[in-house]
Amino acid sequence: MARKTATPRKRTAGRTSTAVTVVSESKKTEGGGIKDKLNAAVEEVRESSRENMLAGLGLISRLRQQRAERMAELVEEGKRFEPEVKQAFEDLKAKLQVNVDLKEKFKFDRKSFDRDALKARVEEGMTGALHRMGLATRKEVDVLAKKVNKLADLQHA
């Protein structure tokens, strides 16, 4: 029964090739059995790795081809869909333009605007809302914190 084994690699024109030789049964029994088995296993792994690499390259090639085909299909679909999108944008622009016109209509005069008066009214409203919910305002919490600190200082003294 003949056995295949790998010989050292040879460099030829930038590519690596492996020469396979046939070892007779007589050499196998002379003491090279384990070495031959290892060489055969290494060669098998090399061939398997090369096949896997080639399968990967084939997959990449096929995916590139499919990408180009799909891209062409998507461009065609985009050309058919483009008028609908343009119309939707025009409709949206028209609606937004109406809202901008309303803002201009209800714009207030900044010269006569009293920021402090508005702030005071908002604070009064918030304070009333907090009290209705049974919550304290920040000012009330600060006053209580100061009183607690005074009591703690008196206790330590």
C-alpha positions as CSV (number, residue, x, y, z in Angstrom):
1,M,0.0,0.0,0.0
2,A,1.5,3.3,-1.0
3,R,1.4,6.4,1.2
4,K,1.6,10.1,0.2
5,T,3.9,12.5,2.1
6,A,5.0,16.1,1.6
7,T,8.5,17.1,0.7
8,P,9.8,20.6,1.5
9,R,8.2,23.5,-0.3
10,K,9.8,25.0,-3.4
11,R,9.5,28.6,-4.5
12,T,8.6,29.1,-8.1
13,A,7.8,32.4,-9.7
14,G,6.3,33.9,-6.5
15,R,4.0,31.0,-5.8
16,T,4.5,28.2,-3.4
17,S,4.0,24.6,-4.6
18,T,4.2,21.4,-2.7
19,A,5.7,18.3,-4.3
20,V,4.1,15.0,-3.2
21,T,6.1,11.9,-3.3
22,V,5.1,8.3,-2.8
23,V,6.7,6.4,0.1
24,S,6.8,2.6,-0.1
25,E,5.7,0.3,2.7
26,S,9.2,-0.8,3.3
27,K,10.3,2.8,4.3
28,K,7.3,3.0,6.6
29,T,8.4,0.0,8.5
30,E,12.0,1.2,8.8
31,G,11.1,3.8,11.4
32,G,9.6,6.8,9.4
33,G,6.0,5.8,10.2
34,I,5.1,8.7,12.6
35,K,7.0,11.2,10.5
36,D,5.1,10.1,7.4
37,K,1.8,10.3,9.2
38,L,2.5,13.8,10.4
39,N,3.6,14.9,6.9
40,A,0.4,13.4,5.5
41,A,-1.7,15.2,8.1
42,V,0.1,18.5,7.4
43,E,-0.5,18.1,3.6
44,E,-4.1,17.3,4.2
45,V,-4.5,20.5,6.3
46,R,-2.8,22.5,3.6
47,E,-5.1,21.2,0.9
48,S,-8.1,21.8,3.1
49,S,-7.0,25.3,4.0
50,R,-6.4,26.1,0.3
51,E,-9.9,24.8,-0.6
52,N,-11.5,26.9,2.1
53,M,-9.5,30.0,1.0
54,L,-10.7,29.4,-2.6
55,A,-14.3,28.9,-1.5
56,G,-14.0,32.3,0.4
57,L,-12.6,34.0,-2.7
58,G,-15.4,32.5,-4.8
59,L,-18.0,33.8,-2.3
60,I,-16.4,37.3,-2.5
61,S,-16.5,37.2,-6.3
62,R,-20.1,36.0,-6.3
63,L,-21.2,38.7,-3.8
64,R,-19.5,41.4,-5.8
65,Q,-21.4,40.3,-8.9
66,Q,-24.7,40.2,-6.9
67,R,-24.0,43.6,-5.4
68,A,-23.6,45.1,-8.9
69,E,-26.8,43.5,-10.1
70,R,-28.8,44.6,-6.9
71,M,-27.4,48.1,-7.2
72,A,-28.7,48.4,-10.7
73,E,-32.1,47.1,-9.6
74,L,-32.2,49.6,-6.7
75,V,-31.3,52.5,-8.9
76,E,-34.1,51.6,-11.3
77,E,-36.5,51.4,-8.4
78,G,-35.3,54.7,-7.0
79,K,-35.9,56.3,-10.4
80,R,-39.5,55.0,-10.4
81,F,-40.1,56.2,-6.8
82,E,-38.4,59.6,-7.1
83,P,-41.5,61.6,-8.3
84,E,-43.5,60.4,-5.3
85,V,-40.8,61.5,-2.9
86,K,-40.5,64.9,-4.6
87,Q,-44.2,65.4,-4.3
88,A,-44.2,64.5,-0.6
89,F,-41.4,67.0,0.0
90,E,-43.3,69.7,-1.8
91,D,-46.4,69.0,0.2
92,L,-44.4,69.1,3.4
93,K,-42.8,72.4,2.4
94,A,-46.2,73.9,1.8
95,K,-47.5,72.8,5.3
96,L,-44.4,74.2,7.0
97,Q,-44.7,77.5,5.1
98,V,-48.2,77.9,6.6
99,N,-46.8,77.4,10.1
100,V,-44.0,79.9,9.5
101,D,-46.6,82.5,8.3
102,L,-48.6,81.9,11.5
103,K,-45.5,82.5,13.7
104,E,-44.9,85.8,11.9
105,K,-48.5,86.8,12.5
106,F,-48.3,86.1,16.3
107,K,-44.8,87.5,16.9
108,F,-44.5,89.7,20.0
109,D,-42.7,93.0,20.3
110,R,-39.4,92.4,22.1
111,K,-39.0,96.1,23.1
112,S,-42.1,96.1,25.3
113,F,-41.5,92.5,26.6
114,D,-40.8,92.3,30.3
115,R,-38.8,89.2,31.0
116,D,-38.8,89.7,34.8
117,A,-42.6,90.0,35.0
118,L,-43.0,86.8,33.0
119,K,-40.5,85.0,35.2
120,A,-42.4,86.1,38.3
121,R,-45.7,84.9,36.9
122,V,-44.2,81.5,36.0
123,E,-42.7,81.1,39.5
124,E,-46.1,82.0,41.1
125,G,-47.9,79.4,39.0
126,M,-45.3,76.7,39.8
127,T,-45.4,77.5,43.5
128,G,-49.1,77.2,43.5
129,A,-49.0,73.9,41.6
130,L,-46.4,72.5,44.0
131,H,-48.5,73.5,47.0
132,R,-51.6,71.9,45.6
133,M,-49.7,68.7,45.2
134,G,-48.4,69.0,48.8
135,L,-44.8,69.6,47.8
136,A,-42.4,72.2,49.0
137,T,-40.6,74.7,46.8
138,R,-36.8,75.0,46.6
139,K,-36.9,78.2,48.8
140,E,-38.8,76.4,51.5
141,V,-36.5,73.5,51.4
142,D,-33.4,75.8,51.7
143,V,-35.0,77.6,54.7
144,L,-35.6,74.3,56.4
145,A,-32.0,73.1,55.6
146,K,-30.6,76.3,57.3
147,K,-32.7,75.7,60.4
148,V,-31.6,72.1,60.6
149,N,-27.9,73.1,60.3
150,K,-28.4,75.7,63.1
151,L,-29.9,73.0,65.4
152,A,-27.1,70.6,64.6
153,D,-24.5,73.3,65.4
154,L,-26.3,74.1,68.7
155,Q,-26.3,70.4,69.6
156,H,-22.6,69.9,69.0
157,A,-21.7,73.0,71.0
